[in-house]
Amino acid sequence: MVTARTLESKLASLYKAGKIVGGVYIGPGQEAVSASIGSCLTWDHDIFGALIRDQGGRTAFGEPMLDATRSYLGSIKGPSRGRDGNIHRGHPTEGLPAMISHLGAMVSVVAGMLFARRIQGRLDGVVGAASVGDGASSTGSFHEAMNLAAVENLPLVVIVANNQFAYSTPTDRQFACRSLVDRALGYGIAGHEVDGTDLLASLEVVSKAVNDARGGGGPQLVVANLLRLSGHGEHDDAFYVPETLKNSSLGRDCMAVAEQQLLAAGFLTEPEIEEWKTEAAEEVQTAVALAQQEAAPDPFADDWIVYASPELAEES
């Protein structure tokens, strides 16, 4: 959480300084549930379909920080070799598919990857997690994927970060059910609901869902209620968010809540937290400085194959 918040604050500053081409989408307020997902999965074994506000989960899952800085700054050494949008990055062969902007589609991708592994006989002990927002849960691809996963009893965990807005559309204009978790019953799968501003609660609920899926319990739907503490992207001032919502329990900063919880439980001391923040700042600065020195792709000399095997790239 500390690393993700520090990195994204730096990326936001670079965007405002005109150093980043394209959008910057950060996840303040969503780091607790995101980090909980990533920490329950294993790199190069499980599958994680991260969304635009999942830097906490990406970091916990094992994505190198240089992947983020190189992608945002257009380095040819980034995972997409500077050829795709800065958030469309991943390592598909290691279980981190590149993000699709139509976020509901990520559930289909992860379900498909799980189904492919079953056909290949490589599904034992594997969990696939897809993280989407409340807006993505209204799309057709979301429902199709959830239905497929339920029918096939896939070990899929879908985390819905209910951050109260699909861009600027509030939840009362998106769905009429009491809670998104009620949809789990319709799909015939297990449903869980959690306060996404609470780190310890998020860890408990998400880890249970992952363990249940890994143990043969079928798909799991986890709805984490929270508030996006920034605009949809750095281009958006979020003027449409009411002050009453910002000042509600949903508007708590999960980072501050987590620090209080860990200090109160005796897991950490204040000097240790400050040391983490200092280390994160140094790591971020190093990664940004390196990416800024690296070349951008040359459209006249380079091929445009991304995420292909070295053999295929060589043949092309």
N, C-alpha and C positions, 0 to 999 in steps of 0.2 A: 504493500500500500504506500509506504513512504517513497520507494523508488518510483512508482508509477506517478504519484502526485508531483514529485520533483521533476521528472522527465516532462510531463505534460505542461507544467508551468513554464518550463524552458521553451518548449515547442510553441506555446501560445505567444511568448515574447518574441520569438523569431518570426512568427507569422505577422505580428503587428509591426515588426521592423522591416517587413517586405522581403525577408530572406527565404520564405517558403512559398512555392507556387502551388495553387490548389487550396483546398480547405483544411482546417485543423479541427478535429473533433475530440474533445477531452471529456473525462469522466469523473469530475469531482462530485462526491456524494454516492458514487457507485463502486468505489474501490473495495469495500468490505465484502459484498456478495461476489464481485468479480474475482478477487484474490482467493475467496473460499473455493470457487470452482477450480481454478488453476492448481491450487495446492492439493486437491483431491485426485488429480490426474497425473499420469506418468508420461513424460516425453518419450517418443519413439515406441510407445506401446498403446496408449489410449488415443482418442481423437478429440480435438477441441475446435469447434467452430465459433471463433470469437467474433464479437460485434465491434462497432466503432468505439464504444466506451469500455473496452475490456483490457486496457493496458495493465491493470493489476493482475488479471487472470493470465495474460500472455507472459508477464514476468514470472509469476508463480509457476506456470507450466514449463518454462524453460527457454522462452524466446530470448535470444541475445539482444541487449540494448542497441547494439550497432544496427540491427535489422530495422529498428524504428528510426534512428537518426539518419541512416543512409537512405531509407525510403522517403522520408520527409524532405531531405535535402537533395534528392535526385542523383545519388551516387551510383555509378555503374557497378559498384561492388555490393549493392543491396540485393535482397532476395529476388526482386523482380528485375534486377539489372537496370534500374532507372527507367523502366519502360511502362510502368503502370501507376495508378493513383497511389498516393502515399499511405493509404490505409488498406490497400488491396495487396497485402503481403502475407507470406506464409511459407511453410515447409511441408507440402502435402505428403511427401514420403515419410516424414517423421510424425505425422498425425495432426499437423496444423494447416488446414486448407486455407488458401487465400480468400479473404473476405469478399462476399458479393454485396454490393450496395443495396440490392433489394433484399433486406435482411431476413424476411420470412423464408427465403430460398435456402438459407444456411441450414435450416432443419432438414430439408430434403437432401442436401449434400451429405450431411453427417449420417443420416439414415441410410443413404445409398452406399457410403463407405463401409458402414457396419454390415449391410447386406452383402456387399462384395467380399468382405472378409469371411462371412459365413460360408459363402460358396467356395472360397479358397481353403476353408478349414482352418482359419486363423482367428476365430472370434473368441476362443476360450479366454475368460478373464479380462476381456476388453470392455471398456465403457466409452461411449461417444457422448460428448456434451455439446449442446448448441445453446448459445446465449443470444437472446433477442430482446426487443423491447415490447411494450404494450401495443404499439402501432403495428409491429410485424405480426402480432398474433391475430390481426384482423384480415390478413391476406389469405388468398386461396391456397398458396403454396404451403403455408403453415398448416392449414387444416388437412391438406392432402398428405403431408409428411407425417403428421401426428396419427392419422388414421392408418397409414401403412405401417408405422412403427408398432402400433397397438396390435394390428392383425398379425404381424410377423413376430411379435413379442421380442423386439430388439432391445438391447441394453443401452437405451438412449435416455439421457437426462436433459430435459429442456428447461433452461432457466429463463423466466420472463422477468426482466427488470422493469417493473411497473413504475416508471418514473413520471407518471401522471400526464405526459404529453407525447403525442406522435408528431414530432416537430412542434407545431403550435396548437394542435387539436387536442382538447382535454378528454379525459377518459369518459366523461358522460356523453360525449358525441361519438364514442368508439364502440361501446358495448353497453348492454342493458342488464347483464347479470350482476349479482351482488359482488362477486369477485371473479377474477379470471381463473382462479383455482377450481371453480365450479365446473369448468369445461372438462376437467380431467374425468369426471364421472361419465360424460357423454362419450369420451373416447374409450372408456373402459380401462383406464390406467390409474395409478396412484397419484394423488395430488398433495402438495405441501405448500404451506404459506408461511412467510417469515418477514419480520421487520428488517428490511435491507440496510437500515442505518446501524444495526447492532451486529458487530463483528462476531461475538461469541455465539449468538443465536444463529447467524448465517452459517458459521462453520458447522454447527451441530446439525442443522437441517440439511444443508447441501451434502455433507459427508454421509448422512443417513441415506439420502436419495441415491448417491453414487454407490454406496455399499449394497443397497437393495438391488440396483440394476446389475451390478457386478455379480451378485449372488443368484441371478436368475429371476428376479422379481419383475422383469419387463420394464417398459418405459415409465419414466417418472417426470411429472410436471411440477416445477418449483416456481412459485410466484413470490418475488421479493418486492415488497412495497417500500418506496423511497421517493425522493425528489431529485431530479437533475439540477445540480447547483450552478449550472451555467446555461448558456443558450444551446440551441441544437448544434451549433458550431461557433467558432470564434467570430464569425460574421454576423451572428444573431445576438441581440441584446436581451432577449427573453422578456420583452415588455409585457407580454401577455400573461405572465405568471402572477397571480394575485399575492399581495403581501400577506394575507391571512394564511395562504398555503406555505409561503416561505417561513412563516413564524410558527408553523404547526410542528408536530413531532416528526412528520415526514421530512421536514426541512433541516433536521439535525445533520451536522457534518459527521459522517461515519468515522473520519480520521480522528476528530476530537473525542468521539465516543470510545473508539478503540483504545486511545491512549489512556483515558480514564479507567477503562476496564482492566487493562493490563497492569497499570500502576496499582489499582486497588487490590488486584489478585496477587500482587507480588511477583508477577512474571518478569517485570522490567523495572528499572529505575529511570528517573528523569535524565541523568547523565547518559545512560545507555541509549535512550531515545534520541537525544541530541547528537550522539555519536553516529547513529544510523543516518540521521538527516545530513550530517556533514559528509559521510561516506557516499551517500546517494548523490549529493551535489557535485562531489569530485568526479564520480563515475559518469554522471550526465555531461559535465563539462568536457571530459576527455573524449567521450563518444561523439559529441557535437563537433569538437575541434577536428577530430580525425575525418569525419564525414564531409566537413566543409572543404577539406584539402583535396578530396578525391574527385576524379573527373566525372563528368556527366556522359551519358551515352552519345555516340556519334551516329546520327540517323543515316548517314551516307556510307558508313563503313561497317556497322555492326549488323548482325542478324537480329531478328525480332522474336526468337524463340525464348520463351520463359517457362520455367518449371518443367522442362523436358529432361530426359535422361541424357547424360553426356554423349552416349552413343548416337542418339537421335539427332542431337545438336550437331555432332560431327558429320553425320550423313547429309544433313541439310546443306 
